[in-house]
Amino acid sequence: MSDLSLSELNSIREVVTCHQMTSHKLQDYSNKCSDSQIKQMFGQAAEKAQDSANNLISMI
């Protein structure tokens, strides 16, 4: 995918950063929860957000 323009790469970088930030926030919420179901829900959502960021990075 090296034929991407600088603008496109910057847009992808911004999306990756947003996914990573979301993952960190969701993991933090998970760590603060006492309810096991909600804790698990936040943890799974955090993993999915990080997986999305990793997938975008690997496609560049």
C-alpha angles and dihedrals in degrees: 000000000000091000092080118119122240089252091054092048090050090051091051090048089053092051091048090051091050092050091049092048091048090050092052093048093048091048089051090051089049091052091052097049122101095188107088096212094051090043090054092046092053091045093052092046089051091053092049092050091050091046089053091051091048092049092052091048092050092051094057 
